[in-house]
Amino acid sequence: MDEPGHDLHLEHEDATIRFLHRIIRLAVKVLAILMVLVIIWGIGDVVYILYQRLKDPPIMLLQISDILSTFGAFLAVLIAIEIFVNISMYLSSNVFPVRLVIATALMAISRKVIIFDFEQLSPAYIYGTAATILALGITYWLTTRQN
């Protein structure tokens, strides 16, 4: 019987399943490489956004909207890094890092909240976002609680 959490171990008794597990592990490695490229691209995007905002008049000054868009770009890179960490942990241990995935989801939704334009959003959307944050927060708390 398989150990819980070790979904893609390579010692499975069935040769076909072992082969398929190798393919999935290779696919996850390709995703890790692509995520690093996305991170590098995202860093370039942050640099470009800052450069564009600082060179436009008034020179070397940022508006609040510029700061928020820069924060959004920064947070997008941080979320990509968290996803890479999730992939790396999965490859190294074959265990799906549930707590880290929840933390990444919290970071992603926090990014959305930071860049919200409250004048353009409906109350239902804001309440839905709040409910999602609350659910993720409770889930994270439950996964980190010691019995």
N, C-alpha and C positions, 0 to 999 in steps of 0.2 A: 504494500500500500504506500502511496506517495505521502511524504511529509507535507503538512499544510504550509503553504507559502513558497514551496519549492516547485514551481510549476514547470520550469524548463530545464530540469537537471538532465545531464547527458548520459546518465547511467540507467535509463529506462530499459526494461527487459525486451520491449518490442523494437526491432531495428528500424521500422518505418517511423515510429514516434521519435526515436533518437535522431533520425535524419531530419524530420520536420522541425524538431527543437533546434537543430543546428541552423536551419534556414531562418527561423525566427530570430535566433541570437545574431545572425549576420545582419538581418534587417534592422535590428535594434542598434547595432554598431553603425550602420549606414545613417540611421536617424541621428546618432550622436555626432557624427561628422557633419551632417547638414546643420545641426543645431549650433555647432561651433561657427560655421559659416554665417548663420543668421546673427549670432552674437557679434561677430566682427562687422557685419554689414550694419547692424544696429548702432554700434559704436561710431561708425562712419556717419550714420544718419544724425546722431546726437551732435557730433562735431560740426556737420554741415548746417544743421538748424541753428546752432549757436553762432556760427560764422555769419549766416544770412541775417539773423536778427540783429547782430551787433554792428554790421556794416551799413544797414539801412538807417536813414535819418529817423530820429536823432541818433547819431553815431555813438556807439558804446553804451546805449541805454536800452533796457528791456522794459516792455510794457507787461502788465500782469498777464495778459493772454500769451505773450511770448514765454514768460516764466512757466505758465501752466503747460504749454505745449512741450517745453523742454523737459519738465518733470515727467510728462507722459512718455516721452522718448526714453528718458533714463529708466523709468519703471519698466518699460517694455523690454529693455535690455536685461534688467535684473530678473524679470520673469523668465526670459529665455535662459538665463544662467541657472535659475532654479529648475527648469525643465531638464536642462543638461545634467544637473546633479541627480535628478530623479532617474534619468536614463543610466547614468554611471552607477548609481547604487543598485539598480536592477541588474545590470550586467555583472557586477562584482558579487552579488549575493543571491541572485535569482528570487529575491523577495520583493514584492511590490511595496514601495515605501508609502503606505497610506497616509501617515501623519505628514510627511513632506508634501505629498500631493495636495492635501487639504490646506497646508500652509501656503503653497503656491497659488491655490485657488483664492485664498484670502488676499494674497498680494495682488492678484489680477483684478479682483473686484475692487480693492482699495484704489488701484490705479484708475479704474473707471470713475469712482467717486471723486477723486482728486481733480479729474478733468471734466466733471459734469458742468454743463451749462444749464443751471437751474431754470433759467428763463425759457428754455426750449423744451423742457421735459414735463411730462404729465405727472400729476401726483401718484397715479397708479404705478408708473415706472419707478418712481422714487421709493414707494412703499414696497414694491417687489424687490428692489435692490436691497432695501433694509432687511427684508425677510430672509433673503439669501445670505446676507452677511451674518445675521443672527444664527441661522441654521449652521453655517460653516463654523462660526465661533463656538457654538455648543458642541458640534462634532469634534472640533479640535480639542476642546477642553475635555470631552469624554475620552478621547484617544490618549491624552497625556496624563489623565488621572491615575494615580496608583490605587490598586485595590486594597 
